[in-house]
């Protein structure tokens, strides 16, 4: 039987009883990809160099750029604001330091409030 099906009649000949993937084709999970690593982070308040706009800077992330980007996206969606990543620092628009500290502590991270 060919891999492409062009009509609904050809779907009638397929056995859909067992659609589980083989264990050999599943990706293996390694402990190095675990994002649950507890980190010591710092939540800074800053408005310098941004025309008086207030931002919250989270410093101290340890990991590869992909995991930092994923972590920043999680924070931005939970807080409901924009932000960016520069030099392993997550910059969140607005003064959401208290909310971010509570959010990060709920994930088990140690967060220190720094400045302002």
Backbone as JSON Lines, residues from 0, in Angstrom:
{"i":0,"aa":"X","n":[0.85,-1.17,0.0],"ca":[0.0,0.0,0.0],"c":[0.9,1.23,0.0]}
{"i":1,"aa":"X","n":[0.51,2.25,-0.74],"ca":[1.31,3.47,-0.81],"c":[1.12,4.3,0.46]}
{"i":2,"aa":"X","n":[2.06,5.22,0.68],"ca":[2.01,6.04,1.89],"c":[0.99,7.16,1.78]}
{"i":3,"aa":"X","n":[0.69,7.63,0.58],"ca":[-0.29,8.7,0.42],"c":[-1.64,8.1,0.08]}
{"i":4,"aa":"X","n":[-2.66,8.67,0.69],"ca":[-4.02,8.22,0.44],"c":[-4.76,9.34,-0.27]}
{"i":5,"aa":"X","n":[-5.36,9.0,-1.4],"ca":[-6.0,10.02,-2.22],"c":[-7.51,10.01,-2.11]}
{"i":6,"aa":"X","n":[-8.09,9.04,-1.44],"ca":[-9.54,9.0,-1.34],"c":[-9.96,8.4,-0.01]}
{"i":7,"aa":"X","n":[-11.2,8.61,0.35],"ca":[-11.71,8.06,1.59],"c":[-11.89,6.55,1.51]}
{"i":8,"aa":"X","n":[-12.06,6.0,0.31],"ca":[-12.2,4.55,0.17],"c":[-10.92,3.84,0.59]}
{"i":9,"aa":"X","n":[-9.79,4.44,0.3],"ca":[-8.53,3.8,0.66],"c":[-8.31,3.83,2.18]}
{"i":10,"aa":"X","n":[-8.97,4.74,2.89],"ca":[-8.87,4.76,4.35],"c":[-9.61,3.59,4.98]}
{"i":11,"aa":"X","n":[-10.57,3.02,4.28],"ca":[-11.34,1.9,4.81],"c":[-10.52,0.64,4.97]}
{"i":12,"aa":"X","n":[-9.41,0.52,4.27],"ca":[-8.59,-0.68,4.34],"c":[-7.54,-0.63,5.44]}
{"i":13,"aa":"X","n":[-7.44,0.47,6.16],"ca":[-6.4,0.62,7.18],"c":[-6.93,0.17,8.53]}
{"i":14,"aa":"X","n":[-6.1,-0.54,9.28],"ca":[-6.46,-0.98,10.62],"c":[-6.03,0.1,11.62]}
{"i":15,"aa":"X","n":[-7.0,0.74,12.26],"ca":[-6.73,1.81,13.2],"c":[-6.76,1.34,14.66]}
{"i":16,"aa":"X","n":[-6.74,0.05,14.9],"ca":[-6.86,-0.47,16.26],"c":[-5.65,-0.14,17.12]}
{"i":17,"aa":"X","n":[-4.45,-0.24,16.58],"ca":[-3.25,-0.03,17.36],"c":[-2.4,1.06,16.69]}
{"i":18,"aa":"X","n":[-2.53,2.29,17.18],"ca":[-1.8,3.4,16.59],"c":[-0.65,3.88,17.47]}
{"i":19,"aa":"X","n":[-0.31,3.12,18.51],"ca":[0.79,3.51,19.39],"c":[2.11,3.45,18.63]}
{"i":20,"aa":"X","n":[3.0,4.38,18.97],"ca":[4.32,4.38,18.33],"c":[5.19,3.31,18.96]}
{"i":21,"aa":"X","n":[6.13,2.83,18.19],"ca":[7.1,1.89,18.72],"c":[7.97,2.6,19.74]}
{"i":22,"aa":"X","n":[8.4,1.88,20.77],"ca":[9.25,2.47,21.8],"c":[10.6,2.9,21.23]}
{"i":23,"aa":"X","n":[11.03,2.25,20.17],"ca":[12.32,2.6,19.58],"c":[12.28,3.94,18.84]}
{"i":24,"aa":"X","n":[11.1,4.39,18.4],"ca":[11.0,5.65,17.68],"c":[10.75,6.84,18.58]}
{"i":25,"aa":"X","n":[10.43,6.61,19.87],"ca":[10.18,7.71,20.78],"c":[11.49,8.36,21.2]}
{"i":26,"aa":"X","n":[11.5,9.68,21.36],"ca":[12.74,10.35,21.79],"c":[13.05,10.02,23.24]}
{"i":27,"aa":"X","n":[14.32,9.88,23.53],"ca":[14.71,9.58,24.9],"c":[14.78,10.89,25.69]}
{"i":28,"aa":"X","n":[14.41,10.81,26.96],"ca":[14.42,11.98,27.82],"c":[15.65,11.9,28.7]}
{"i":29,"aa":"X","n":[16.46,12.96,28.63],"ca":[17.66,12.99,29.46],"c":[17.47,13.99,30.59]}
{"i":30,"aa":"X","n":[18.22,13.8,31.66],"ca":[18.09,14.68,32.81],"c":[18.68,16.05,32.55]}
{"i":31,"aa":"X","n":[19.52,16.2,31.53],"ca":[20.12,17.51,31.24],"c":[19.1,18.48,30.65]}
{"i":32,"aa":"X","n":[17.99,17.98,30.09],"ca":[16.97,18.85,29.51],"c":[15.92,19.26,30.52]}
{"i":33,"aa":"X","n":[16.13,18.97,31.81],"ca":[15.15,19.27,32.83],"c":[15.15,20.77,33.15]}
{"i":34,"aa":"X","n":[14.04,21.5,32.85],"ca":[14.01,22.94,33.11],"c":[13.71,23.28,34.57]}
{"i":35,"aa":"X","n":[13.55,22.28,35.43],"ca":[13.17,22.51,36.81],"c":[14.35,22.82,37.71]}
{"i":36,"aa":"X","n":[15.47,23.25,37.16],"ca":[16.65,23.56,37.96],"c":[16.37,24.82,38.78]}
{"i":37,"aa":"X","n":[16.59,24.73,40.09],"ca":[16.37,25.87,40.97],"c":[17.55,26.82,40.83]}
{"i":38,"aa":"X","n":[17.24,28.1,40.62],"ca":[18.28,29.1,40.38],"c":[18.16,30.24,41.38]}
{"i":39,"aa":"X","n":[19.27,30.92,41.61],"ca":[19.3,32.13,42.42],"c":[19.21,33.32,41.48]}
{"i":40,"aa":"X","n":[18.09,34.03,41.52],"ca":[17.83,35.12,40.58],"c":[17.73,36.45,41.32]}
{"i":41,"aa":"X","n":[17.91,37.54,40.58],"ca":[17.78,38.89,41.12],"c":[16.77,39.65,40.27]}
{"i":42,"aa":"X","n":[15.82,40.32,40.93],"ca":[14.82,41.14,40.24],"c":[15.18,42.61,40.45]}
{"i":43,"aa":"X","n":[15.6,43.27,39.38],"ca":[16.03,44.67,39.44],"c":[14.94,45.58,38.88]}
{"i":44,"aa":"X","n":[14.93,46.81,39.36],"ca":[14.04,47.86,38.88],"c":[14.91,48.89,38.18]}
{"i":45,"aa":"X","n":[14.57,49.28,36.95],"ca":[15.43,50.21,36.23],"c":[14.6,51.09,35.3]}
{"i":46,"aa":"X","n":[15.08,52.32,35.13],"ca":[14.5,53.2,34.11],"c":[15.6,53.97,33.39]}
{"i":47,"aa":"X","n":[16.83,53.56,33.56],"ca":[17.97,54.26,32.95],"c":[18.11,53.86,31.48]}
{"i":48,"aa":"X","n":[18.32,54.85,30.63],"ca":[18.56,54.61,29.22],"c":[17.34,54.21,28.44]}
{"i":49,"aa":"X","n":[16.16,54.45,29.0],"ca":[14.92,54.05,28.33],"c":[13.91,55.19,28.28]}
{"i":50,"aa":"X","n":[14.4,56.42,28.27],"ca":[13.55,57.62,28.22],"c":[12.55,57.65,29.37]}
{"i":51,"aa":"X","n":[12.97,57.21,30.54],"ca":[12.1,57.24,31.71],"c":[11.14,56.07,31.82]}
{"i":52,"aa":"X","n":[11.14,55.17,30.86],"ca":[10.26,54.0,30.91],"c":[10.79,53.02,31.96]}
{"i":53,"aa":"X","n":[9.89,52.44,32.71],"ca":[10.26,51.54,33.8],"c":[10.29,50.11,33.28]}
{"i":54,"aa":"X","n":[11.34,49.37,33.66],"ca":[11.42,47.95,33.31],"c":[11.86,47.16,34.54]}
{"i":55,"aa":"X","n":[11.55,45.89,34.53],"ca":[12.02,44.96,35.54],"c":[13.02,44.04,34.87]}
{"i":56,"aa":"X","n":[14.23,43.97,35.42],"ca":[15.29,43.15,34.85],"c":[15.53,41.96,35.77]}
{"i":57,"aa":"X","n":[15.51,40.77,35.21],"ca":[15.76,39.56,35.99],"c":[17.12,39.03,35.57]}
{"i":58,"aa":"X","n":[18.03,38.98,36.53],"ca":[19.4,38.55,36.27],"c":[19.69,37.26,37.01]}
{"i":59,"aa":"X","n":[20.71,36.55,36.53],"ca":[21.17,35.36,37.22],"c":[20.73,34.06,36.59]}
{"i":60,"aa":"X","n":[20.16,34.1,35.39],"ca":[19.75,32.87,34.73],"c":[20.97,32.05,34.34]}
{"i":61,"aa":"X","n":[20.87,30.79,34.57],"ca":[21.95,29.87,34.26],"c":[21.41,28.86,33.25]}
{"i":62,"aa":"X","n":[22.0,28.79,32.09],"ca":[21.53,27.83,31.1],"c":[21.78,28.33,29.69]}
{"i":63,"aa":"X","n":[21.33,27.53,28.74],"ca":[21.54,27.89,27.34],"c":[20.51,28.93,26.9]}
{"i":64,"aa":"X","n":[20.76,29.64,25.81],"ca":[19.85,30.69,25.35],"c":[18.43,30.21,25.05]}
{"i":65,"aa":"X","n":[18.29,28.95,24.61],"ca":[16.95,28.43,24.32],"c":[16.11,28.35,25.59]}
{"i":66,"aa":"X","n":[16.71,27.85,26.67],"ca":[15.96,27.71,27.92],"c":[15.64,29.08,28.52]}
{"i":67,"aa":"X","n":[16.54,30.05,28.36],"ca":[16.27,31.4,28.85],"c":[15.12,32.02,28.06]}
{"i":68,"aa":"X","n":[15.1,31.8,26.75],"ca":[14.03,32.32,25.91],"c":[12.69,31.7,26.29]}
{"i":69,"aa":"X","n":[12.7,30.41,26.56],"ca":[11.48,29.71,26.97],"c":[10.99,30.23,28.32]}
{"i":70,"aa":"X","n":[11.93,30.45,29.24],"ca":[11.59,30.96,30.56],"c":[11.03,32.38,30.47]}
{"i":71,"aa":"X","n":[11.63,33.22,29.6],"ca":[11.15,34.59,29.42],"c":[9.74,34.6,28.84]}
{"i":72,"aa":"X","n":[9.48,33.71,27.91],"ca":[8.14,33.63,27.32],"c":[7.11,33.25,28.38]}
{"i":73,"aa":"X","n":[7.48,32.32,29.25],"ca":[6.6,31.91,30.33],"c":[6.27,33.1,31.24]}
{"i":74,"aa":"X","n":[7.29,33.86,31.61],"ca":[7.08,35.03,32.48],"c":[6.2,36.07,31.79]}
{"i":75,"aa":"X","n":[6.49,36.35,30.51],"ca":[5.74,37.38,29.79],"c":[4.27,37.0,29.64]}
{"i":76,"aa":"X","n":[3.98,35.73,29.39],"ca":[2.59,35.32,29.24],"c":[1.86,35.32,30.58]}
{"i":77,"aa":"X","n":[2.55,34.93,31.65],"ca":[1.92,34.92,32.97],"c":[1.63,36.35,33.46]}
{"i":78,"aa":"X","n":[2.53,37.28,33.19],"ca":[2.37,38.66,33.64],"c":[1.48,39.44,32.67]}
{"i":79,"aa":"X","n":[1.53,39.09,31.4],"ca":[0.7,39.77,30.4],"c":[1.33,41.05,29.89]}
{"i":80,"aa":"X","n":[2.63,41.02,29.66],"ca":[3.33,42.2,29.18],"c":[4.43,41.79,28.22]}
{"i":81,"aa":"X","n":[5.08,42.75,27.63],"ca":[6.15,42.47,26.69],"c":[7.5,42.45,27.37]}
{"i":82,"aa":"X","n":[8.49,42.09,26.61],"ca":[9.84,42.06,27.15],"c":[10.82,41.54,26.13]}
{"i":83,"aa":"X","n":[12.08,41.42,26.56],"ca":[13.12,40.94,25.67],"c":[14.21,40.28,26.49]}
{"i":84,"aa":"X","n":[15.21,39.73,25.77],"ca":[16.34,39.08,26.42],"c":[17.61,39.71,25.87]}
{"i":85,"aa":"X","n":[18.5,40.13,26.77],"ca":[19.8,40.68,26.37],"c":[20.84,40.22,27.38]}
{"i":86,"aa":"X","n":[21.91,39.65,26.9],"ca":[23.04,39.23,27.74],"c":[22.6,38.35,28.9]}
{"i":87,"aa":"X","n":[21.79,37.35,28.63],"ca":[21.27,36.42,29.65],"c":[20.46,37.12,30.73]}
{"i":88,"aa":"X","n":[19.89,38.27,30.42],"ca":[19.01,38.99,31.32],"c":[17.65,39.12,30.66]}
{"i":89,"aa":"X","n":[16.6,38.89,31.42],"ca":[15.24,39.03,30.91],"c":[14.75,40.41,31.3]}
{"i":90,"aa":"X","n":[14.35,41.2,30.31],"ca":[13.87,42.56,30.54],"c":[12.36,42.57,30.3]}
{"i":91,"aa":"X","n":[11.6,42.85,31.36],"ca":[10.14,42.87,31.3],"c":[9.69,44.33,31.36]}
{"i":92,"aa":"X","n":[8.8,44.73,30.45],"ca":[8.32,46.1,30.4],"c":[7.38,46.36,31.57]}
{"i":93,"aa":"X","n":[7.63,47.44,32.31],"ca":[6.77,47.82,33.41],"c":[7.33,47.39,34.76]}
{"i":94,"aa":"X","n":[6.74,47.92,35.82],"ca":[7.17,47.6,37.17],"c":[6.32,46.44,37.7]}
{"i":95,"aa":"X","n":[6.69,45.23,37.34],"ca":[5.99,44.03,37.78],"c":[6.89,43.19,38.67]}
{"i":96,"aa":"X","n":[7.78,43.84,39.4],"ca":[8.78,43.11,40.17],"c":[8.14,42.21,41.22]}
{"i":97,"aa":"X","n":[7.14,42.71,41.95],"ca":[6.51,41.9,42.99],"c":[5.8,40.68,42.41]}
{"i":98,"aa":"X","n":[5.08,40.87,41.3],"ca":[4.39,39.75,40.65],"c":[5.4,38.72,40.13]}
{"i":99,"aa":"X","n":[6.48,39.21,39.56],"ca":[7.5,38.31,39.01],"c":[8.18,37.53,40.13]}
{"i":100,"aa":"X","n":[8.46,38.2,41.25],"ca":[9.08,37.51,42.38],"c":[8.16,36.4,42.89]}
{"i":101,"aa":"X","n":[6.86,36.7,43.03],"ca":[5.91,35.67,43.49],"c":[5.84,34.52,42.49]}
{"i":102,"aa":"X","n":[5.83,34.85,41.2],"ca":[5.74,33.82,40.16],"c":[6.97,32.92,40.18]}
{"i":103,"aa":"X","n":[8.16,33.52,40.25],"ca":[9.39,32.73,40.23],"c":[9.54,31.9,41.5]}
{"i":104,"aa":"X","n":[9.12,32.45,42.64],"ca":[9.18,31.68,43.88],"c":[8.19,30.52,43.87]}
{"i":105,"aa":"X","n":[7.06,30.68,43.17],"ca":[6.11,29.57,43.06],"c":[6.69,28.43,42.23]}
{"i":106,"aa":"X","n":[7.65,28.74,41.33],"ca":[8.34,27.71,40.57],"c":[9.54,27.15,41.32]}
{"i":107,"aa":"X","n":[9.8,27.66,42.53],"ca":[10.85,27.11,43.36],"c":[12.18,27.82,43.28]}
{"i":108,"aa":"X","n":[12.25,28.95,42.58],"ca":[13.52,29.67,42.46],"c":[13.71,30.59,43.66]}
{"i":109,"aa":"X","n":[14.96,30.87,43.98],"ca":[15.3,31.84,45.01],"c":[15.47,33.19,44.34]}
{"i":110,"aa":"X","n":[14.64,34.17,44.73],"ca":[14.66,35.48,44.07],"c":[14.96,36.56,45.11]}
{"i":111,"aa":"X","n":[15.92,37.42,44.77],"ca":[16.3,38.53,45.64],"c":[15.83,39.82,45.0]}
{"i":112,"aa":"X","n":[15.22,40.69,45.79],"ca":[14.76,41.99,45.32],"c":[15.92,42.97,45.42]}
{"i":113,"aa":"X","n":[16.3,43.59,44.3],"ca":[17.47,44.47,44.27],"c":[17.06,45.84,43.73]}
{"i":114,"aa":"X","n":[17.47,46.91,44.42],"ca":[17.25,48.27,43.94],"c":[15.84,48.77,44.14]}
{"i":115,"aa":"X","n":[15.68,50.1,44.01],"ca":[14.43,50.83,44.06],"c":[13.43,50.35,45.0]}
